[in-house]
Amino acid sequence: MKYDDAILEIKIHGDFFLYPEDAIEKLQSQLIGTVIDKNAIKTRIDSILEREGIEPFGFTSEQLAEAIIGACK
């Protein structure tokens, strides 16, 4: 992951499953530019999931936002 005040580049991997399968690429690309703030990231994830009709399995948007913030430390 690359970032300054916002996400510049991100790769999400691990036990994060989404439907449809190509949704991870959509999520990653649409998170670019999001401010490094847990609430901003969670809100952006929720928006992307709803707009793209993506279903997450085994995690919540809050958990993913926490993981992204954790990767920034």
C-alpha positions in Angstrom: 0.0 0.0 0.0 1.2 3.5 -0.8 -0.3 6.6 0.9 0.3 10.1 2.1 -2.8 11.9 3.3 -4.8 9.6 1.0 -4.6 6.1 -0.5 -2.3 6.2 -3.5 -2.1 2.5 -4.2 -3.7 -0.5 -2.5 -3.7 -4.3 -2.8 -6.2 -6.2 -0.6 -5.3 -9.8 0.0 -5.9 -12.4 2.7 -9.2 -13.7 3.9 -11.3 -11.1 2.2 -13.9 -12.7 -0.1 -16.2 -10.7 -2.3 -18.9 -11.6 -4.9 -18.5 -11.3 -7.8 -14.9 -12.6 -7.8 -13.6 -9.6 -9.9 -15.0 -7.2 -7.2 -11.7 -6.9 -5.4 -10.1 -5.1 -8.3 -13.0 -2.7 -8.4 -12.8 -2.1 -4.7 -9.1 -1.5 -4.8 -9.2 0.9 -7.7 -12.1 2.9 -6.3 -10.4 3.3 -2.9 -7.6 5.3 -4.5 -7.8 8.9 -3.3 -9.6 8.1 -0.1 -8.3 10.1 2.9 -6.5 8.0 5.5 -9.2 8.1 8.1 -11.1 5.1 9.4 -14.6 6.7 9.0 -13.8 8.0 5.5 -12.5 4.6 4.4 -15.5 2.8 5.9 -17.9 5.2 4.2 -16.1 4.8 0.9 -16.2 1.0 1.1 -19.9 1.0 2.0 -20.6 3.3 -1.0 -18.6 1.1 -3.4 -20.2 -2.1 -2.2 -23.7 -0.7 -2.6 -23.1 1.0 -6.0 -21.3 -2.0 -7.5 -23.6 -4.6 -6.0 -20.7 -6.3 -4.2 -21.2 -8.8 -1.4 -18.5 -9.2 1.2 -18.1 -12.6 3.0 -16.4 -13.0 6.4 -15.8 -9.3 7.1 -17.5 -5.9 7.5 -16.6 -2.6 6.0 -15.5 -1.5 9.4 -13.1 -4.4 9.8 -11.6 -3.8 6.4 -11.2 0.0 7.2 -9.5 -1.0 10.4 -7.1 -3.3 8.5 -6.3 -0.6 6.1 -5.6 1.9 8.9 -3.5 -0.8 10.6 -1.4 -1.2 7.4 -0.7 2.5 7.5 1.0 2.3 10.9 
